[in-house]
Amino acid sequence: MTDAWHERLSFVGWFFEHLDDVLSDMSVFHRIDELDQLPAAVFLPRMVRLVRYDGAVRHTMLRVAEETPASTSRQAQSAPVRTHTTEELKALNQTREYGPQGVNQASVFQFG
């Protein structure tokens, strides 16, 4: 498993560790009570957006961040950031997550 996949799984895993908060916020903000009936392609993008709302997930994430030792957060900040190339962004525009969706035929990354 690559480091990128491990990082993505760790990020999503946080939400599953706090599933009660996720279930509560999905009900409040997205009016979704039956998560078992929801396709993963709909559930996961909405789940990771819950930190933007003023709900249980956001408050839990803030509390966990406050409890995390400063040395851990410094290590995360010192990690090098790599900028995506134009070719990589154009390729992302062809994916399901970042490409045209539904009535919106614009991709996320615009060029020109």
TAQUIPE-V938339 format. One record per backbone hydrogen bond with DSSP energy under -0.5 kcal/mol. NH is the residue of the N-H (numbers start at 1). CO is the residue of the C=O. E is the energy in kcal/mol with one decimal. If there is no record, write none. Layout:
nh:NH co:CO e:E
nh:NH co:CO e:E
This chain:
nh:6 co:2 e:-2.3
nh:7 co:3 e:-2.6
nh:8 co:4 e:-2.3
nh:9 co:5 e:-2.8
nh:10 co:6 e:-2.4
nh:11 co:7 e:-2.1
nh:12 co:8 e:-2.5
nh:13 co:9 e:-2.6
nh:14 co:10 e:-1.3
nh:15 co:11 e:-0.8
nh:15 co:12 e:-0.6
nh:16 co:12 e:-1.3
nh:17 co:13 e:-1.7
nh:18 co:14 e:-0.9
nh:18 co:15 e:-0.5
nh:19 co:16 e:-0.9
nh:21 co:18 e:-0.6
nh:22 co:18 e:-1.8
nh:23 co:19 e:-3.2
nh:24 co:20 e:-2.0
nh:25 co:21 e:-2.6
nh:26 co:22 e:-2.9
nh:27 co:23 e:-1.7
nh:28 co:24 e:-2.2
nh:29 co:25 e:-3.1
nh:30 co:25 e:-0.6
nh:30 co:26 e:-1.2
nh:31 co:27 e:-0.7
nh:32 co:26 e:-2.0
nh:33 co:31 e:-0.6
nh:35 co:33 e:-0.9
nh:37 co:34 e:-1.2
nh:38 co:35 e:-1.2
nh:42 co:39 e:-1.6
nh:43 co:39 e:-2.7
nh:44 co:40 e:-2.3
nh:46 co:42 e:-1.4
nh:47 co:43 e:-2.7
nh:48 co:44 e:-2.2
nh:49 co:45 e:-0.8
nh:50 co:47 e:-1.4
nh:51 co:48 e:-0.6
nh:52 co:49 e:-2.1
nh:53 co:50 e:-1.0
nh:55 co:53 e:-1.9
nh:59 co:55 e:-2.2
nh:60 co:56 e:-2.4
nh:61 co:57 e:-2.7
nh:62 co:58 e:-2.4
nh:63 co:59 e:-2.2
nh:64 co:60 e:-2.7
nh:65 co:61 e:-2.3
nh:66 co:62 e:-2.0
nh:67 co:63 e:-1.7
nh:68 co:64 e:-1.0
nh:72 co:69 e:-0.7
nh:73 co:69 e:-1.3
nh:74 co:70 e:-2.3
nh:75 co:71 e:-1.8
nh:76 co:72 e:-1.8
nh:77 co:73 e:-1.9
nh:78 co:74 e:-1.7
nh:79 co:75 e:-0.5
nh:79 co:76 e:-0.7
nh:89 co:85 e:-2.3
nh:90 co:86 e:-2.5
nh:91 co:87 e:-2.1
nh:92 co:88 e:-2.2
nh:93 co:89 e:-1.7
nh:94 co:91 e:-1.4
nh:95 co:92 e:-1.8
nh:98 co:92 e:-0.5
nh:99 co:95 e:-2.2
nh:101 co:104 e:-2.1
nh:104 co:101 e:-1.8
nh:105 co:103 e:-0.9
nh:108 co:98 e:-2.3
nh:110 co:108 e:-0.6
